[in-house]
């Protein structure tokens, strides 16, 4: 690299007075408008981060998706009305594949960090075996989901989930029993409890009599 000692002749493009391997470097700065856009992006960046990524604002794509999903779920729930979190209802929806998928979606959106993607247990208990800590009968699952347990170790979801979601996720959890997946959970497994009552077949009530048409 050598210094260009002679200034450019009048009418020539201005240079930086440097030459690189015989090639002169023109003095051609970026346009003013480009510099202003660059500065504007720097100023805009913290505003964007605060607006879209501040906690509990729901303005991220994930937050908007969750809001749209909740709205869609409310429309779906219009088909089944308000569900009661009792044994007959949970047993009924254990046999309804369409609604069981809603329960699975609710579980995987909210429960996998503690119970694992397949409910095998991570920092929370394994939900696929016959051992339970706070459950003695199937309706207790909904009570635990709704009100929490173990002094908040299991959070209460009553204020965060639709009542129907609580019933459907309870039906989904109940349906996993018997898979007996290997677990990473090292805490108290609880006690083995009696099997669930039989799941009614389509067109049959939970007491075994045919459903009214």
N, C-alpha and C positions, 0 to 999 in steps of 0.2 A: 504494500500500500504506500502511495506517495502523496505528498501534499500537492494540490493544484495551485500553483503560485499566481497564475494570471487570472484576473477576473474575467467573467464572460463578456464577450463583445456585445455592444448595444443591439438589442433586438433578439439576442439569444435567450433560451430558457435559463432562468436563474439556477445556479448549482450551489451545493454546500461547500464548494472549493476543495472537495476530496475526490480522489481518483482511486478506484479499486481495480487492479490488474488492467489499467488502461481504460476502464469504464468510469465515466464521471457520474456522480450521484446528484440527481436533480433535487433542488429544494422545492418539494411538492407536498406541503403539509396537508393533512386531512381537512376536509371542508369544515367550516364553522358549525354548520347544522349537524354534522356527524358528531362533533365534540359535545354539542349540547344534548343530543340524544344519549350519548354515553353517560354524561353526568346525570341526566334525568333517570336512567335505569338504576344508577347507584342510589339516588334519593328515593326512588320508588320501591326498591327491594325491601327495606325494613317495614314499610307500610304494608306491602303485600304479605310479608311473613306474619306480622301482627294480626292483620285482618283475616287471613285464611287459615293460619295455623295456631292461633291462640286457643287454649284449652276450652272445651265445652261450647264452642261457637257453632259447630256443625256446618262450616262453610267449605270444608275440604271435599274432594270428590267422594271419599269414603263416607263422610257425614251426609252428603246429599244422597248417596246411594241408600244409606240406612233410613233416611227420611222417606225416600220413595218406596223402599221395601215395606216400611211400616204402613204407609198409605195403602199400598197394594194389599197388605195383609188385612187391613181394616175392611177393605172391599170384599175379600174372601170370607172374612168372618161373618159378613152379612148372610152368608149361606147357611151357617150353622147356629147363629144366635150366640147368646152368652152361655158358655160352658160352666158346669159346676165341678169343682175339683174333688169329686168323690170317687169311690171305687168303681161303680158302674160306668161312669163316664170315661175314666182312664182306661178301663178294660175295653170299652167299645172302640176307642180311638187307637188302641194297640192293634186292632184288626183293620184299620182304615189306612191303606198304604199312602193315599194322597196326603192325608193330614199328618201321617207319621213323618213324611218328608219335611213338613213344616216344622215339626218338633226337632227333627235332626238339624235343620238349618238354624233354628234358635240355639240349639246346643253348641253347634260349631262356631257360631258367632260370639258366644258369651262364656262358654265353659271349658274350652280346650286348654287354657293356660294352666288350670289346676287339675282337671280330670283327664287330660290327654285327648288327642283327636278322636280316638276310638273308645273313649271312656275307660281306658285301661288303668288310669291312676298315675299321677305325677306327684304334685304336692298335695293333691286331694285324693280321696279314696278311690279304689277300683270300683267301678259301677257295673262290672260284667260278671261278678261272682255272686255267691249266695250270702255274703257277709255284709251286714249293715250296722252303722253306728246309731243313727237316729231314726231308722225306719223299721217298723214291725209289720206294717201292712201297706198295701200299695198306695192308699190315699196319703200316707205320711210323706211320700216323695213330694207331692205338691205342697205340703205344709213346709217342708224344708226349703224348697225352691222359693216359696213365697216369703217365709219369715226368717230364713237363714238358720245358722246353727253354730255351735262351738264359739260363742261370744264374738261373732263376726268373722271368724275364719272362713265360714261359708256365708257369703253376703246375702242379704235379703233382696229379692228381685221384684217384690210386689210393686214397687214404685217405678220400675224400669221396664217391666214386661207387661204386655196386654194379658188380662186374666186368661184368655184362651191360649196364649202362648205358654203360660204356666202349665195348663192342662196338657197341651200337646207335647211339650218337652218332657213332662212327667211320663206320658205314655211312651215316648221314645226311650227314655232312660229305663223304664220298666221292661221294654222289649229287648234290651241288651242283656238282661240277666241270663246266665247260662253259657255265655260265650267264653268266660273264664280266660281272658287274655292275660299274658304275662304283664306284671305291673312293676313300676318303679317306686310306688308308694311304700314308704317304710314306717308309716304311723300305725295307729290302732286300727285294725281291720273291723272291729266290732264283733257281733255274734251272728251265727248262721240263723236264718229265719225260715219260716214255713214257705213253701212255694206259693206263687200268686194263684188266685182262682183262674179257672179256665177262661181264655179269651173267647167271647161269643162269636159264632160264625156270622157271615152276612145274613141279614134277615131274621136274626134271632136276638132276643133280649138277653140281658145278663142273667136273668133268673132261669133261662133255658126255654122259656115259652116263645112261640113265634111273635115277631114284632108286628104291631098293627100297621096295616097298609093304608 
